[in-house]
Amino acid sequence: MDRFAPAQVAPAEDGGKMQTVGLVHADDVRKRRAEALGAKGAGTTQDGASTPKPSKKKRKVAAGKGKLSFGLDDEEGESTPAVDSESDGAGLAKKKLVANSKVDMKPRVLTKSALQRDAQQAEQARQEFIVMREAVKQTEVVIPFVFYDGTNTPGGRCRIKKGEHIWLFLDKARKVGAELGVGGGDRSRREWARVSVDDLMLVRGEVILPQHYDLYYFLFNKVRGFHGAIFDYSAQPTKGTPSAEEDADAAHFNPLARAGEGKEKISGLPDEELEGFGDDPTITKVVDRRWYEQNKHIFPASIWEEYRPEKNLAQAQRKDANGNLFFS
């Protein structure tokens, strides 16, 4: 190998000499000689053979399941970072697929037996509600009232069930008034007994209640008038509600039957212990409809308004006969 050393160095020295002809400074000479040696090493040898360039190995990334790789070959030897191990990629994929342990609610399997069980529970709840509703409808209340024809005529108290209709209350009220009138010699009360039920109307507060509604409708729907609940009674069982022992047929009732039909159930409680006993009698007015038609433009009949389910009386703007808003 030593015998070939002069042959390789001599041409480089000859080229260096040729390139340094005419240079004065030693630094320039050394610079040109270094460039000549570098060009010789990168170019061809003396006998014309080309010097092979060192090859750069490309980085290979083994493909793994669940890995993301951006292994693009670059001539400058730069590579994009990638997942080096298969275990890391598998762990990443597992984290994406695992359920969130912080969520408590789990989906139910809607099997046939589960659907049947839900249907049975819903039917049982429905039956229990219907039995409770019918028991509440059998609960008695006491409603003090007056007869009104421009002035208040005391009418007494009427005992009625929550499931009974307004027309039945009016019929009982005129009979109660007639009985009190006969006993007390008050002719004005006896006159009310001669008025047909169809010609009577019930004004609760300042709201005219249609005869075909029952009291329970206003309780269950929590219907409000201008100044609060129209009937401030409970829609749930109270101490005046008949118990299951008193109503053995409660589970076999007919939902289509009218309230009050069949066995008459009367609470053993006195009037003083029933709901409504202490109410102001002037809140409940029994009015002759013919008198109302003749005087509905005169106060207080002018501010009475008939109940309509679609109208919210609690938020209604009240006006007098001239269209002026009332002060709240």
Order of alpha helices (4+ residues) and beta strands (2+ residues): alpha-alpha-alpha-alpha-beta-beta-alpha-alpha-beta-beta-alpha-beta-beta-beta-alpha-beta
